[in-house]
Amino acid sequence: MRYKTIILALTLLFFCTGIAAKDGITVRPIQTGIATGNIVAPQFPGGEESLYAFLKENIIYPPLLVKIEMEGDINILFTINKEGVVKNAEIAKGFDPLADNEVLRVVKAMPRWTPASKNGETIDIQQGLNVTFTLNDELKEWVKKNGVNTAATPPIKYPSGVEVDNITNDSINSNTSVSAVESDPSLNRYPEFPGGQEALDTYLQTNMKYPKRALQYGIEGRAIYNLLIEPDGEISKIWVFKSLFPDCDQEAFYLIKKMPKWTPGLKDGKPVAMQVMLPIPFVLPK
């Protein structure tokens, strides 16, 4: 069973209906503000149902987001050019880098469309999708049984161009540390917090002071940072990948600054500087 959830929102030039999948993925239209006069809308190969089937089959709910129970929706805009090719796909509104990049991956992989036309001439036209990731018991049970390490998880392209691939339970086995080092067969070990994931979870739970304003406003989620771990395990560079809320970002930064040395990554058996991506989860008290 694939774990996914989508609400697909297509422009009014597309289809006027939406679809809700029993596995959590739903789809509905987005208005892009393009005039419809004398325009024949573009068409996905096989039509509306084939588009839904393509999206259902290919968009995957990132297991890590299921594990930490993150939901949200994404607006993505893209152009169907005169040749029917998807171009200029961009996230207009996102909620998490893993989900955002998963939606981008699938949209960019769409086959050629029958292009839009006006007065008999093919034209470029912008389209939009709203993709909503919604958890359900089936998704949670799947991840509980299979974990976040799964061959069904696709490689993810981050804005920096670094690809996360072949992720193992050593590098991502809970709701925190995600390796962001480029896949390389010569890499023997990714950097690790001393004592492993369990020790990292304990460190965060013990030392985090939930910001008062975040509590007041009911803010929860993840502040995501990139870290550069030096060969001696020192954290030499910290920069924000995804902001959550200013007070939460600041608290996450302090938590990282106070961390002990990490166990460095190894390449060809030698310690080397490596970059890791570290989500810091903020979960409101029950």
DRENKENU-67999 format. One line per 3 residues: number of its first residue (from 1); their letters; for each residue x, y, z of C-alpha. Coordinates in nm, 4 decimals, padded with zeros to 6 digits. Example, Ala and Ser with C-alpha at 12.3 -4.5 7.8 and 13.67 -1.06 7.14 Angstrom:
1	AS	01.2300:-00.4500:00.7800  01.3670:-00.1060:00.7140
//
This chain:
1	MRY	00.0000:00.0000:00.0000  00.1520:00.3343:-00.0977  00.1224:00.6096:00.1559
4	KTI	00.0096:00.9307:-00.0034  -00.2439:01.2072:00.0269  -00.3364:01.4708:-00.2265
7	ILA	-00.5985:01.7304:-00.2888  -00.5291:01.8338:-00.6438  -00.6616:02.1658:-00.7434
10	LTL	-00.6666:02.2314:-01.1131  -00.7343:02.5639:-01.2818  -01.0788:02.6346:-01.4159
13	LFF	-00.9306:02.5800:-01.7603  -00.8671:02.2253:-01.6515  -01.1589:02.0610:-01.4803
16	CTG	-01.4246:02.1927:-01.2503  -01.4317:01.8850:-01.0297  -01.2038:01.7607:-00.7546
19	IAA	-01.1223:01.4176:-00.6272  -01.0624:01.2780:-00.2798  -00.8687:00.9554:-00.2584
22	KDG	-00.9317:00.7042:00.0179  -00.5555:00.6897:00.0821  -00.5457:01.0595:00.1674
25	ITV	-00.4575:01.2439:-00.1538  -00.7104:01.4953:-00.2860  -00.7227:01.7343:-00.5839
28	RPI	-00.9120:02.0565:-00.6604  -00.8834:02.3534:-00.9042  -00.6760:02.6724:-00.8624
31	QTG	-00.7701:02.9931:-01.0422  -00.4677:03.1398:-01.2215  -00.6460:03.4453:-01.3515
34	IAT	-00.6074:03.3535:-01.7201  -00.8930:03.4545:-01.9513  -01.0775:03.1619:-02.1052
37	GNI	-01.2217:03.3314:-02.4140  -01.1548:03.1365:-02.7361  -00.9046:02.9152:-02.5515
40	VAP	-00.9146:02.5374:-02.5746  -00.7728:02.4039:-02.2482  -00.4682:02.1752:-02.2436
43	QFP	-00.5356:01.8086:-02.1787  -00.3388:01.5468:-01.9920  -00.2937:01.2227:-02.1964
46	GGE	-00.6075:01.0182:-02.1401  -00.7956:01.3049:-01.9801  -00.8945:01.4010:-01.6294
49	ESL	-00.9105:01.0539:-01.4779  -00.5677:00.9660:-01.6158  -00.4252:01.2800:-01.4577
52	YAF	-00.5676:01.1841:-01.1201  -00.4361:00.8309:-01.1606  -00.0887:00.9611:-01.2477
55	LKE	-00.0776:01.1847:-00.9422  -00.2138:00.9144:-00.7100  00.0398:00.6660:-00.8363
58	NII	00.3404:00.8930:-00.8119  00.3059:01.1464:-00.5296  00.4294:00.9919:-00.2068
61	YPP	00.3625:01.1224:00.1412  00.7152:01.1557:00.2868  00.7426:00.8910:00.5631
64	LLV	00.9226:01.1326:00.7939  00.6267:01.3730:00.7812  00.3876:01.0879:00.8594
67	KIE	00.6025:00.9875:01.1564  00.6027:01.3364:01.3071  00.2382:01.3888:01.2034
70	MEG	00.2814:01.6903:00.9767  -00.0018:01.7896:00.7432  -00.0379:02.0818:00.5068
73	DIN	-00.1137:02.1945:00.1562  00.0922:02.3144:-00.1381  00.0095:02.5400:-00.4314
76	ILF	00.2189:02.4729:-00.7390  00.2124:02.6663:-01.0662  00.3542:02.5461:-01.3973
79	TIN	00.3317:02.6188:-01.7677  00.2192:02.3841:-02.0429  00.4133:02.5172:-02.3427
82	KEG	00.3200:02.5061:-02.7108  00.4719:02.1566:-02.7383  00.2728:02.0286:-02.4403
85	VVK	00.5802:02.0113:-02.2141  00.5611:02.1066:-01.8452  00.7903:02.4054:-01.7813
88	NAE	00.8635:02.6589:-01.5078  00.7146:02.4551:-01.2236  00.7396:02.6451:-00.8955
91	IAK	00.5926:02.6272:-00.5481  00.3671:02.9283:-00.4905  00.2852:02.8181:-00.1355
94	GFD	00.4589:02.5342:00.0460  00.4494:02.3750:00.3900  00.7584:02.1517:00.4180
97	PLA	01.0655:02.1029:00.1952  01.0158:01.7252:00.1735  00.6529:01.7597:00.0596
100	DNE	00.7233:02.0622:-00.1622  01.0009:01.8841:-00.3492  00.7975:01.5656:-00.3821
103	VLR	00.5194:01.7578:-00.5574  00.7729:01.9360:-00.7799  00.9302:01.6015:-00.8675
106	VVK	00.6033:01.4515:-00.9869  00.4784:01.7576:-01.1737  00.8096:01.7880:-01.3597
109	AMP	00.7855:01.4189:-01.4517  00.4458:01.4559:-01.6225  00.4270:01.3294:-01.9812
112	RWT	00.3535:01.5686:-02.2676  00.0077:01.7220:-02.2714  -00.2059:01.8190:-02.5659
115	PAS	-00.1266:02.1913:-02.5547  -00.3791:02.4704:-02.5180  -00.4833:02.6578:-02.8294
118	KNG	-00.6410:02.9891:-02.9169  -00.8081:03.0461:-03.2505  -00.6446:02.7275:-03.3759
121	ETI	-00.2896:02.8221:-03.2699  -00.1121:02.6405:-02.9867  -00.0154:02.8626:-02.6952
124	DIQ	00.1720:02.8526:-02.3661  -00.0617:02.8547:-02.0690  -00.0157:02.8514:-01.6926
127	QGL	-00.1863:02.5900:-01.4786  -00.2074:02.5365:-01.1039  -00.2483:02.2542:-00.8574
130	NVT	-00.3274:02.2558:-00.4879  -00.1910:01.9449:-00.3197  -00.3005:01.8748:00.0360
133	FTL	-00.1235:01.6170:00.2512  -00.3636:01.4755:00.5104  -00.2827:01.1981:00.7539
136	NDE	-00.5038:00.8994:00.8221  -00.4738:00.5816:01.0282  -00.3729:00.3753:00.7249
139	LKE	-00.0722:00.5997:00.6562  00.0341:00.5948:01.0208  00.0100:00.2175:01.0403
142	WVK	00.2113:00.1793:00.7185  00.4968:00.3942:00.8502  00.4772:00.2332:01.1940
145	KNG	00.5224:-00.1059:01.0304  00.7783:-00.0121:00.7637  00.9585:00.2813:00.9248
148	VNT	01.0875:00.5879:00.7451  01.3471:00.3843:00.5581  01.1683:00.2621:00.2474
151	AAT	01.2606:00.1997:-00.1127  00.9392:00.3796:-00.2071  01.0899:00.7092:-00.0919
154	PPI	01.2195:00.8962:-00.3990  01.5395:01.1008:-00.4191  01.4684:01.4635:-00.3296
157	KYP	01.6296:01.7673:-00.4891  01.6867:02.0518:-00.2464  01.7291:02.4119:-00.3654
160	SGV	02.1023:02.3883:-00.3004  02.1221:02.1117:-00.5618  02.2223:01.8525:-00.3027
163	EVD	02.0417:01.5240:-00.3560  01.9206:01.3088:-00.0697  01.9330:00.9502:-00.1870
166	NIT	01.9642:00.5985:-00.0464  01.8650:00.7166:00.3012  01.9131:00.4506:00.5652
169	NDS	01.7956:00.4114:00.9213  02.1454:00.5166:01.0312  02.0913:00.8615:00.8852
172	INS	01.7164:00.9090:00.9369  01.5325:00.6922:01.1858  01.3250:00.9365:01.3826
175	NTS	01.1740:01.2806:01.3698  01.4964:01.4740:01.3657  01.8213:01.4217:01.1790
178	VSA	01.8155:01.4006:00.7984  02.1389:01.3624:00.6084  02.1786:01.6093:00.3241
181	VES	02.5073:01.4837:00.1872  02.5310:01.3937:-00.1783  02.5038:01.0195:-00.2383
184	DPS	02.8557:00.8775:-00.2862  02.9617:00.5115:-00.2696  03.2862:00.6173:-00.0974
187	LNR	03.0942:00.7548:00.2015  03.1263:00.5090:00.4920  02.9290:00.6941:00.7573
190	YPE	02.7158:01.0036:00.7893  02.7710:01.2435:01.0810  02.5818:01.1444:01.3945
193	FPG	02.4916:01.3098:01.7220  02.6929:01.1409:02.0028  02.4889:00.8469:02.1260
196	GQE	02.2751:00.8330:01.8132  01.9187:00.9314:01.7394  01.7807:00.8408:02.0799
199	ALD	02.0392:01.0612:02.2502  01.9563:01.3457:02.0111  01.5847:01.3154:02.0861
202	TYL	01.6610:01.3185:02.4598  01.8874:01.6229:02.4224  01.6172:01.8204:02.2421
205	QTN	01.3400:01.7198:02.4816  01.5526:01.7985:02.7878  01.6919:02.1319:02.6734
208	MKY	01.4145:02.2872:02.4662  01.2282:02.5831:02.6154  00.9091:02.6214:02.4151
211	PKR	00.8865:02.9908:02.3240  00.6063:03.1686:02.5106  00.4724:03.3465:02.2040
214	ALQ	00.4661:03.0217:02.0077  00.2620:02.8646:02.2884  00.0310:03.1660:02.2950
217	YGI	-00.0284:03.1540:01.9179  -00.0526:02.7739:01.9061  00.2448:02.7380:01.6714
220	EGR	00.4009:02.3988:01.6143  00.5999:02.2362:01.3365  00.9686:02.2142:01.2478
223	AIY	01.2482:02.4655:01.2128  01.4963:02.3059:00.9732  01.8665:02.3904:00.9770
226	NLL	02.1644:02.2889:00.7678  02.4781:02.2121:00.9675  02.8367:02.1654:00.8549
229	IEP	03.0055:01.8985:01.0680  03.3850:01.9240:01.0552  03.6248:01.6234:01.0609
232	DGE	03.6725:01.6759:01.4352  03.2940:01.6748:01.4954  03.2626:02.0492:01.5569
235	ISK	02.9588:02.2289:01.4127  03.1268:02.5038:01.2114  02.8321:02.6469:01.0231
238	IWV	02.4587:02.6748:01.0947  02.2070:02.8193:00.8509  01.8289:02.8102:00.8176
241	FKS	01.6769:02.5873:00.5511  01.3126:02.6356:00.6540  01.1924:02.8896:00.9074
244	LFP	00.9005:02.8113:01.1409  00.8452:03.1173:01.3632  01.1098:03.3711:01.4718
247	DCD	01.1056:03.2649:01.8380  01.1167:02.8944:01.7456  01.3969:02.9555:01.4954
250	QEA	01.5975:03.1303:01.7657  01.5410:02.8533:02.0205  01.6417:02.5907:01.7644
253	FYL	01.9584:02.7863:01.6864  02.0520:02.8011:02.0558  01.9919:02.4257:02.0913
256	IKK	02.2259:02.3579:01.8009  02.4917:02.5998:01.9265  02.4996:02.4235:02.2650
259	MPK	02.5323:02.0735:02.1164  02.8417:01.8667:02.1930  03.0739:01.7550:01.9138
262	WTP	02.9180:01.5114:01.6698  03.0653:01.1840:01.5505  03.2017:01.2991:01.2124
265	GLK	03.1225:01.1451:00.8774  03.3691:00.9113:00.7114  03.4739:00.8984:00.3476
268	DGK	03.7170:00.6313:00.2345  03.7641:00.5530:00.6016  03.8723:00.9061:00.6948
271	PVA	03.6800:01.1795:00.8837  03.5662:01.4556:00.6473  03.3493:01.7673:00.6658
274	MQV	02.9890:01.6869:00.5766  02.6623:01.8762:00.5661  02.3541:01.7456:00.7424
277	MLP	01.9989:01.8715:00.7579  01.8511:01.8836:01.1058  01.4790:01.9425:01.1663
280	IPF	01.4033:02.0662:01.5193  01.0431:01.9659:01.6021  00.8187:02.1900:01.8120
283	VLP	00.5173:01.9985:01.9381  00.2615:02.1747:02.1540  00.2021:02.0121:02.4928
286	K	-00.1174:01.8049:02.5081
//
